[in-house]
Structures are given as structure tokens and as C-alpha cells.
Amino acid sequence: MNLNFKKNSAFIVAEIGNNHEGSFARAKKLIQKAASSGVNAVKFQTFKTNDFIKNEDKKKILKKFEMSFDNFERLKKISHSYKLNFISTPLDFNSAKFLGKVADAIKISSGDNNFLDIIDLCLGYNKKIIVSLGLLDHNETNKRIKEIINLSKNKLALKKISFLHCVSSYPVEYKNANLKRILELKRQWPKLKFGYSDHTLGIEACLAARVLGAEIIEKHFTLDKNFSNFRDHSLSADPQDMKTLVSSIKNIEKMTSSYSKFLSKDEKINKKIMRRQPFAKNDIKKGEKINISKIKFLRPKVTLNPVELNLFIGKKINRNISKGELIKLKYFT
């Protein structure tokens, strides 16, 4: 399956990561629940622990989470059966080579956005590459983007690269989300595609990122935020959160995808109902000049075209008007 980035529509990724905790059955269920929430893709992490990490304590945990390449091939097929793109992050060279054959797109983690050798390898597979920009300050970000563009070698490859604003802390405090960085990235690199990879609690940051122009939204996904002590569950969206995230982004897109100079049909109708009209405070005799003390401006019961005050103030009335009567423009000389 090819990643289909639609104009005026965010590409939403359920980041399963390692929330399956090594269980194929749980990974399958996560894909099923992600599909029912309406996302476009699921994303995993693919690794061989001994080729990824040195810390022996962390090795013990990750060994339990590690899944075989065969299982990832099966998960890809399951994803496709639900019309979801299958994306994964390689955390070692052998995993990158495997994903180069099977994944619909390859995601580079923030921890590896300076690992140019693995990025260069992934660029050679003619697949979309998504790079998270965590752990980089402003100057480092621009330098890294330039380096990756240079690695892409040709414009065709460049079109396949997207970048995600990301803050690599878990969870990210709202004050540190730095979402305006999305605007700056889009300003500096108008020809590139930018999105947002979220580590905050809740879904508000993802919605704000979409308003700011993020074209890819990646949110961690779990079956249960309290599933275990593994860190990622607590900062993930559960199935209900993800449904709300998807539907809210669609509503945001309806509200922000276009600009009109004109009133909507409903507002045109309401304009005639809600604009005030002039009514006589008391009886007014023919020939009297109308001033502000002789009228009340009230909302009428029926739809009328709005009347501007300056069209009749100081002008003579050409007929008698009863108290409470609507004063019309045709009553003036």
C-alpha cells in the first residue's frame, strides 16, 4: 500500500510502538482497535535488542518486547486487511533492511535523526521516510534537514521525506510542547511536508498542531493507559481517545480548509432576522422629521432587509405612523 497524503486532510498514525509488550495477539488487537478509530496507519518499532542497546537492565525488558521479522510480516498483512498503512521504526541495520522490503513507510526516531548511515540506507528503498526532529535545537534542526536533503541525492527521493516536530520527553509538559515550531519549520522549508509526533497527555496538542498546519499527526496508542508500568501506556491515546482525535481533526479540517469572502446561506437568512428595524415610539404625523427620539430599534418578527439609520434620520415622513408601527423607507419623501 502507498501512503496517501490527501490535500486538506491530515495523515493520522496510531503509534503502537512497543505497547504490545511482545504479544502478537495484543499487537493484532491494537491494529483492530486502531482501524475502528479511523486512523490512516499503525506504527511499530522493529529491532534486535543486542544490536540496539548496551544497558543490560533495559536489554532484559526489551528482549521481552522484541518480535520476530515473521511476526511483523504477519502484522503488515493484518494492517492491510484493515486498509491501514504499516509503518515501523528500525532501530538497527538488519531491521532497516527488513523494513525496506515490507514496510509501507519507514520512520526514523528522534534518537536516530543524527544516525545518518541508517537514514541513508532507508532512503535507498524508494519508500516514504518520516523523520522525527526531537533532541534538536533550532540550528541543529536546520542543519539536520539540510544533511538529509543532501543524502536524498535527487528530487524524487526528496518528495518522499517528511519531518515531524517532536519533543523527546515522556510525557511532555504543555508549556514545553513548543508547537509554534511547526509554523517556523513550514516558513523556512515551504516545499517540505511537516507533521507532529506527540508525547503530551491527552489529545489537545495534536488538535492544536493540526490547526498550525501539521500534515501528519502521530499519537501513541494503547488498549489501556494503565495496562502496565511500561512508560508509553500512560501517555498514549486509548481507543476512545483516538476516535475523538480522528473525528475532532476532521471537524477542524472542515472549519479551516477554506476561506470565503461571502456569508453562508444560513447567515444570510439570519441577517434579515437579527438586524434591528426602526419602529415608532409614539404616533408620528405626516410631515414630521424623524429623529432618534421618535423611534425604537427592535428585532422584527419577520425576515426583512436591514435598514441603515442614516437613510431616514432628519427626513420628513410622507404619511401618518401609528405607535409601534414599522417605519419603512418608502414612507419618506
C-alpha positions in Angstrom: 0.0 0.0 0.0 1.2 3.5 -0.8 0.8 6.3 1.8 -1.9 8.6 0.5 -1.4 12.1 1.8 -4.6 13.9 0.8 -4.7 17.7 0.4 -6.5 19.4 3.4 -6.6 16.1 5.3 -4.2 15.0 8.0 -2.5 11.6 7.8 -3.1 10.2 11.3 -0.8 7.5 12.7 -1.5 5.3 15.7 1.9 4.8 17.2 1.7 1.3 18.8 5.4 1.2 19.3 6.1 -1.4 21.9 2.7 -1.2 23.7 2.1 -4.8 22.6 4.9 -5.7 25.0 5.9 -8.7 22.8 2.5 -10.2 22.5 1.4 -10.9 18.9 -2.2 -11.3 19.9 -2.1 -7.9 21.6 -0.4 -6.3 18.6 -3.2 -7.7 16.4 -5.9 -6.3 18.7 -4.2 -2.9 18.7 -4.3 -2.9 14.9 -8.0 -3.8 15.0 -8.8 -1.1 17.5 -6.8 1.5 15.6 -8.7 0.6 12.4 -12.0 1.2 14.2 -10.9 4.6 15.4 -10.4 5.8 11.8 -6.6 6.3 11.6 -4.6 6.0 8.4 -1.7 3.9 9.6 -0.2 2.0 12.5 3.4 2.2 13.5 5.6 -0.2 15.4 9.3 -0.4 16.4 11.4 -3.2 14.8 14.6 -4.1 16.5 17.1 -6.8 17.5 17.9 -5.9 21.1 21.6 -6.9 21.0 22.1 -4.6 18.0 20.3 -1.7 19.6 21.1 -1.2 23.3 24.0 -1.7 25.7 22.3 -1.3 29.1 21.8 -4.8 30.5 18.8 -3.8 32.6 17.0 -2.3 29.6 18.0 -5.3 27.5 16.0 -7.6 29.8 12.9 -5.5 29.2 13.3 -5.1 25.5 14.1 -8.8 25.0 10.5 -9.4 26.2 9.1 -6.8 23.8 11.1 -8.0 20.8 9.1 -9.6 18.0 10.4 -11.7 15.0 10.5 -10.4 11.5 8.0 -13.1 10.6 5.5 -11.7 13.1 6.0 -8.2 11.7 5.2 -9.6 8.2 2.0 -11.0 9.6 1.2 -7.7 11.3 1.7 -5.9 8.0 -0.8 -8.2 6.3 -3.3 -7.7 9.1 -2.9 -3.9 8.8 -3.5 -4.1 5.1 -6.6 -6.2 5.6 -8.0 -3.2 7.6 -6.8 -0.8 4.9 -4.2 0.6 7.2 -0.7 1.5 6.2 2.1 -0.4 8.0 4.9 1.8 9.3 7.8 0.9 11.6 10.9 2.4 13.0 14.1 0.4 12.5 16.5 0.5 15.5 19.3 -1.4 13.9 20.6 -2.1 10.3 19.2 -5.6 9.9 15.8 -4.3 10.9 16.1 -1.4 8.5 16.9 -3.8 5.7 13.9 -6.0 6.6 11.6 -2.9 6.7 13.0 -1.8 3.4 11.3 -4.9 1.9 8.0 -5.0 3.8 7.0 -1.6 5.3 4.8 1.0 3.5 7.0 3.7 5.1 10.0 3.9 7.4 10.0 6.1 10.5 13.3 7.5 11.9 13.1 8.1 15.6 14.3 11.3 17.3 17.1 9.3 18.9 18.4 8.3 15.4 17.9 11.6 13.5 21.7 12.0 13.7 22.4 8.4 12.6 22.9 9.4 9.0 24.1 5.9 8.0 20.8 4.3 8.8 18.9 7.2 7.2 20.9 6.9 4.1 20.2 3.1 4.0 16.5 3.7 4.3 16.4 6.4 1.6 17.6 3.8 -0.8 14.4 1.7 -0.6 12.2 4.0 -2.6 9.8 4.3 0.3 8.4 7.3 2.2 10.7 8.3 5.1 9.3 10.1 8.1 11.9 11.7 10.4 11.2 12.9 13.9 13.1 16.1 14.9 13.3 15.6 18.7 16.5 16.3 20.6 17.5 19.1 18.0 17.5 22.8 18.8 16.7 25.4 16.1 20.1 25.5 14.5 20.6 21.7 14.7 17.3 21.1 13.1 18.1 23.2 10.0 21.5 21.6 9.8 20.0 18.1 10.0 17.3 18.8 7.4 20.0 20.0 5.0 22.1 16.9 5.6 19.1 14.6 5.0 18.2 16.5 1.8 21.7 16.1 0.6 21.5 12.4 1.3 18.3 12.1 -0.7 20.5 12.8 -3.9 17.6 13.6 -6.2 14.3 15.4 -6.2 12.3 12.2 -6.4 13.7 11.0 -3.1 13.2 14.4 -1.5 9.4 14.2 -2.2 9.3 11.1 -0.2 10.7 12.7 3.0 8.6 14.2 5.8 9.6 15.6 9.1 7.8 15.7 12.4 8.2 18.2 15.1 8.7 16.3 18.3 9.8 17.0 21.9 11.6 13.9 23.3 10.4 13.9 26.9 7.8 11.5 28.4 5.4 13.0 29.0 5.9 16.5 27.6 4.6 19.2 29.8 2.2 21.5 27.9 4.5 24.5 28.4 7.3 22.6 26.7 5.3 21.4 23.6 6.7 24.3 21.5 4.0 23.8 18.8 4.8 27.1 17.1 7.9 25.4 15.9 5.6 23.9 13.3 4.9 27.3 11.8 8.6 28.2 11.8 9.5 24.9 10.0 6.9 25.4 7.4 8.0 29.0 6.9 11.7 28.1 6.5 11.1 25.0 4.4 7.9 25.7 2.3 8.5 22.8 -0.1 8.7 20.1 2.6 6.0 18.3 4.5 5.8 18.7 8.3 3.8 17.0 11.0 3.8 16.4 14.7 4.7 13.4 16.9 3.1 13.8 20.3 4.2 12.9 23.7 1.9 15.0 25.8 -1.0 13.7 27.9 -4.4 14.0 26.2 -5.1 14.9 22.6 -5.2 18.7 22.7 -1.6 19.1 21.4 -2.5 17.0 18.3 -5.5 19.2 17.6 -3.5 22.4 18.0 -0.8 21.0 15.8 -3.3 20.4 13.0 -4.6 23.9 13.3 -1.0 25.1 13.0 -0.6 23.2 9.7 0.8 19.8 10.8 0.0 17.4 7.9 0.9 14.2 9.7 -0.2 13.5 13.3 1.4 10.7 15.2 0.0 9.7 18.6 1.0 6.8 20.9 -1.8 4.2 21.1 -2.7 1.7 23.7 -5.6 -0.6 24.7 -5.4 0.7 28.3 -3.4 3.6 29.8 -3.0 1.6 33.0 -2.0 -1.6 31.3 1.4 -1.9 32.9 4.3 0.1 34.3 5.8 0.5 30.8 6.1 4.2 30.3 4.4 4.6 26.9 0.9 3.4 28.0 0.2 6.4 30.3 1.0 9.0 27.6 -0.9 7.1 24.8 -4.4 7.6 23.5 -6.8 4.7 24.2 -9.4 3.6 21.6 -12.0 6.2 22.7 -9.4 8.9 22.8 -8.2 8.0 19.3 -11.7 8.1 17.9 -12.2 11.5 19.4 -8.9 12.6 18.0 -9.8 11.5 14.5 -13.3 13.0 14.5 -12.0 16.2 16.0 -9.3 16.6 13.4 -11.9 16.0 10.6 -14.1 18.7 12.2 -11.1 21.1 12.4 -10.4 20.5 8.7 -14.0 21.4 7.8 -13.6 24.6 9.7 -10.1 25.6 8.4 -9.7 24.2 4.9 -11.1 27.2 3.0 -11.8 30.9 3.3 -14.8 32.6 1.9 -15.5 36.4 1.4 -19.2 35.8 1.5 -21.9 34.9 4.0 -23.2 31.4 4.3 -26.8 30.7 3.2 -27.8 30.3 6.9 -26.2 33.6 7.9 -27.9 35.5 5.0 -31.2 34.3 6.4 -30.3 35.2 10.0 -29.1 38.6 8.9 -32.7 39.5 7.9 -34.0 38.2 11.2 -31.3 39.6 13.6 -30.7 43.1 12.3 -32.8 45.7 14.1 -35.6 47.7 12.4 -37.0 51.1 13.2 -40.4 51.2 15.0 -42.3 54.3 16.1 -42.2 55.0 19.8 -45.4 57.0 19.6 -47.8 58.2 16.8 -46.0 60.2 14.2 -47.8 62.7 11.9 -47.3 63.2 8.2 -44.6 65.9 7.5 -42.7 65.4 10.8 -39.0 65.0 10.6 -37.7 61.7 12.1 -35.1 61.8 14.8 -33.7 59.2 17.2 -36.0 60.2 20.0 -39.1 59.1 17.9 -38.0 55.6 17.2 -37.0 52.3 18.8 -34.7 49.8 17.1 -36.1 46.3 17.6 -35.6 42.9 16.1 -38.6 42.2 13.9 -40.7 39.0 13.9 -40.3 38.5 10.2 -37.3 38.5 7.8 -36.6 42.0 6.5 -33.8 43.6 4.7 -31.6 45.6 7.1 -32.2 49.3 7.2 -29.4 51.8 7.9 -30.1 54.6 10.4 -28.7 57.4 8.2 -31.2 56.6 5.4 -34.1 58.3 7.2 -32.9 60.3 10.3 -33.7 64.0 9.6 -36.0 63.2 6.8 -39.8 64.0 6.6 -42.3 61.2 6.8 -44.9 61.2 4.0 -47.8 59.5 6.0 -49.1 59.1 9.5 -47.4 56.4 11.5 -49.0 54.6 14.5 -47.2 53.8 17.7 -45.3 50.5 17.4 -45.5 50.5 13.6 -42.5 49.5 11.4 -41.1 52.6 9.7 -40.3 51.7 6.1 -38.1 53.6 3.6 -41.0 54.2 1.2 -42.7 56.4 3.9 -40.2 59.2 3.3 -40.3 62.0 0.7 
